[in-house]
Amino acid sequence: MNFITLRKGVCKSKENRFKKLLLSFRLNVLFLIVFLLFSVLILRLGFIQIVYGENYKRKVEEAENLTVSTAVPRGKIYDRYNRIIVDNKPLNAITYTRFKGNTVEERLKIAKQLATMIDVPYTTNVFSIPKNTKDMNEKNVVNLTERDIKDYWIILNPKKAKQKISKTDLQEVENGPITNKELYKRQLDRITVQELKSVTNSLEVLAIKRQMETGYAQTSQIIKSDMTNKEYAVVSENLAKLPGVDTTTYWERSYSNDGTLRTLLGNVSSANEGLPKDKIDYYLSRGYSRNDQVGTSYLEKHYEPQLRGKKAEEQYITNGNGKLVDTIQLSEGERGSDLVLTIDMELQKTIEDQITKQLLQKKQMNGTRFLDRAFVIMMNPRTGELLTMAGKKYTVDKETGIPKVEDFALGNLSTSYTMGSVVKGATVLAGLDSGAITPNTIFVDEPMKFAGTNPKKSYENMGPINYSTALKKSSNVFMFKTVMAMAGVDYKYNGNLPIKPNTFMELRSYYSQFGLGISTGIELDNESTGVQGGSDISGTALDLGIGQYDTYTPLQLVQYTSTIANGGYRLKPQIVKEVRKPTMDIEQIGGIEYSNEAKVLNRITMKQEYIEDVQSGFKRVTQENGGSGYAFFSSSSYNPAGKSGTAQAYAKDSSSGKIIKVNNSTFISYAPADNPEVAMAVVVPSAFVPSATNTITKELARSAMDAYFDLKKKGEQEVEVQEHGQQIINEN
């Protein structure tokens, strides 16, 4: 019994030891698993901290510290004598910044509050709405589309909007035939005009809400940029109740001189327009925001990097929910650099007034029904600086029927015309350089008859003449025979004219040395290089030699004139003289950042003596009796040289649709002839029909040249006074 009991006790003891061992093993395994889990967790945390720590830190900072840039004034634009042409007009503005986490309901609430404080003009073509916008800048009027109003109706009428969707629609979305986007379109299409009219009383709220949502998240968007002082004060007092809303200053371009040179100064987009759609990536890569103002054409566009300035920066502190907590000013920014143009705005304005007067007067004469524009462009032949680029276009207001004359300075580089006899200087030099004629060549000016054509002649039979007299009296026949000599063709009465295409190529190559038919090198968009005649028929080579075949721009023509005036150097046209540093003193102009120096594009291949002979011929045009410009310039005191031109062209009669022959009228000039400081081209397309005539180009040429010499002294005196005043300030 005792043995059995002992035996049982031994077994029980072994069982207990086994259980203890098993428990210990299990605990060890559990501790090992826990240890391994903690090790994995620590390793993971370490990996995240070391490898991705900076990324997560950056994301947290982005969520809590947002840097927002605000616009600064663009650089000003001055004329060559430091007169302001383009300035900045400060406007009271209200902005909204949409932070992460903002809901549609929150934005709608803010829009409703703002609608009680400010007046935002809007328009829509969905239905007639009596809203007064006549006193508002067109850029600030919000255009509400049908889609905008339908989206708004859905927000205001969620239950009714839900009823626009059927069970069948939902099944089609679930089964795949249509997408949610297509479903929403069906919903919009089922909203009636009558239903839309129910929201007409709150469209101003929609206009404000639309402006708030136009910008991208965390980017300030201008809601209104021309607030009244009362509106500005009311909104400023209630900013604490309007999260994301702020009051600031918006800068709008202002132009002096009643739009003088306006088409060449270019345009700047509004905050509503933002970056041009076709260049968004280009500007974003250079630090712009999508709703930034940017130069969109001509000078404002080309000099955007200089004019834009350095934006002010603020840091918005937000919490984890994207709510604004605090604002910190990081930098005040700096307005853009200033441009100093080569243009004399007093001269520009004077000449534009002269063109306007001449167009209105000459339109009263017979044979001028196709006359609708005129150009006067001046260049310094020593530097290439453009002194004036005047252009005007005559139109009739369709509503009132009252004639008006608009700025068309842009036409100096964007439109081209046949220029007539003014190119004969280049033809003579081409003949001399090619060896086709010599300084001793004499041609008989008489009517020329070729087989199957009408006679080709000058306005009178001049008899035996040299090229100097041919330029003075504007002989067509001398130029015809020069071109034939270049082509190796002898004249025979009623004979053939076997001129080969290479003669056209040779002539155009010579003309291009002066800038005719090629880019002038000006740094502005949309420059035309002219149009070559449509076919190389033999007879048209003669027309090419007298400027009645290819077309050229007024800018090309003044570059050609300048090249002859300065002794054979084709200079790049400059319209910007200097870029100046910005200054806070509105009475002073900043220091020079850089200047545009004269740039020679090429030197023509003709001998200096040949160029001087052509210069002499041009001088005889204006200073010798019998010269084509003598009647208008003989009394001048500034020693001018010049050349007149008339070219046949064609215009379409708007009433009958017929093509009518017209004459383009041109005049080039430079002065003083012995040491030129100004070169000029006057171009008046369709000045008159062949049965009529007028002297508009010569009148414009004389008055413009007089204005240059009169106003030059005035401008220089103004600069002297400015520099003297600056010196006194610096000394004190």
Stockholm file with secondary structure:
# STOCKHOLM 1.0

chainA/1-732         MNFITLRKGVCKSKENRFKKLLLSFRLNVLFLIVFLLFSVLILRLGFIQIVYGENYKRKVEEAENLTVSTAVPRGKIYDRYNRIIVDNKPLNAITYTRFKGNTVEERLKIAKQLATMIDVPYTTNVFSIPKNTKDMNEKNVVNLTERDIKDYWIILNPKKAKQKISKTDLQEVENGPITNKELYKRQLDRITVQELKSVTNSLEVLAIKRQMETGYAQTSQIIKSDMTNKEYAVVSENLAKLPGVDTTTYWERSYSNDGTLRTLLGNVSSANEGLPKDKIDYYLSRGYSRNDQVGTSYLEKHYEPQLRGKKAEEQYITNGNGKLVDTIQLSEGERGSDLVLTIDMELQKTIEDQITKQLLQKKQMNGTRFLDRAFVIMMNPRTGELLTMAGKKYTVDKETGIPKVEDFALGNLSTSYTMGSVVKGATVLAGLDSGAITPNTIFVDEPMKFAGTNPKKSYENMGPINYSTALKKSSNVFMFKTVMAMAGVDYKYNGNLPIKPNTFMELRSYYSQFGLGISTGIELDNESTGVQGGSDISGTALDLGIGQYDTYTPLQLVQYTSTIANGGYRLKPQIVKEVRKPTMDIEQIGGIEYSNEAKVLNRITMKQEYIEDVQSGFKRVTQENGGSGYAFFSSSSYNPAGKSGTAQAYAKDSSSGKIIKVNNSTFISYAPADNPEVAMAVVVPSAFVPSATNTITKELARSAMDAYFDLKKKGEQEVEVQEHGQQIINEN
#=GR chainA/1-732 SS CHHHHHHHHHHHHHHHHHHHHHHHHHHHHHHHHHHHHHHHHHHHHHHHHHHSHHHHHHHHHHHHEEEEEECCCCCCEECTTSCEEEEEEEEEEEEEECCTTCCHHHHHHHHHHHHTTCCCCEECSSSCCCCCCTTSCGGGSEECCHHHHHHHHHHHCHHHHHHTSCHHHHHHHHHSSSCHHHHHHHHHHTCCHHHHGGGGGGHHHHHHHHHHHHSCTTSEEEEESSCCHHHHHHHHHTGGGSTTEEEEEEEEEEECGGGTTHHHHCCBCCTTTCSCGGGHHHHHTTTCCTTCCCBCSHHHHHTHHHHSCBCEEEEEEECTTSCEEEEEEEECCBCCCEEEESCCHHHHHHHHHHHHHHHHHHTTSTTCTTCCEEEEEEECTTTCBEEEEEEEEEEECTTTCCEEEEECTTHHHHCCBCCGGGGHHHHHHHHHHHTSSCTTCCEEECCBCBTTSCCBCCSSCCEEECHHHHHHHTCHHHHHHHHHHHHTCCCCTTBCCCCCHHHHHHHHHHHHHTTTTSCCCCSCSSCCCCCCCSCCCHHHHHHHHTTSSSCBCHHHHHHHHHHHHTTSEEECCBSEEEEECCCSCTTSCCCEEEECCCCEEEECSSCHHHHHHHHHHHHHHHHSTTCTTHHHHTTCSSCCEEEEEEEEEEEECTTTCCEEEEEEEEEEEEESTTSCCEEEEEEEEEEECTTCCCCHHHHHHHHHHHHHHHHHHHHHHHHHHHHHHHHHHHHC
#=GC SS_cons         CHHHHHHHHHHHHHHHHHHHHHHHHHHHHHHHHHHHHHHHHHHHHHHHHHHSHHHHHHHHHHHHEEEEEECCCCCCEECTTSCEEEEEEEEEEEEEECCTTCCHHHHHHHHHHHHTTCCCCEECSSSCCCCCCTTSCGGGSEECCHHHHHHHHHHHCHHHHHHTSCHHHHHHHHHSSSCHHHHHHHHHHTCCHHHHGGGGGGHHHHHHHHHHHHSCTTSEEEEESSCCHHHHHHHHHTGGGSTTEEEEEEEEEEECGGGTTHHHHCCBCCTTTCSCGGGHHHHHTTTCCTTCCCBCSHHHHHTHHHHSCBCEEEEEEECTTSCEEEEEEEECCBCCCEEEESCCHHHHHHHHHHHHHHHHHHTTSTTCTTCCEEEEEEECTTTCBEEEEEEEEEEECTTTCCEEEEECTTHHHHCCBCCGGGGHHHHHHHHHHHTSSCTTCCEEECCBCBTTSCCBCCSSCCEEECHHHHHHHTCHHHHHHHHHHHHTCCCCTTBCCCCCHHHHHHHHHHHHHTTTTSCCCCSCSSCCCCCCCSCCCHHHHHHHHTTSSSCBCHHHHHHHHHHHHTTSEEECCBSEEEEECCCSCTTSCCCEEEECCCCEEEECSSCHHHHHHHHHHHHHHHHSTTCTTHHHHTTCSSCCEEEEEEEEEEEECTTTCCEEEEEEEEEEEEESTTSCCEEEEEEEEEEECTTCCCCHHHHHHHHHHHHHHHHHHHHHHHHHHHHHHHHHHHHC
//
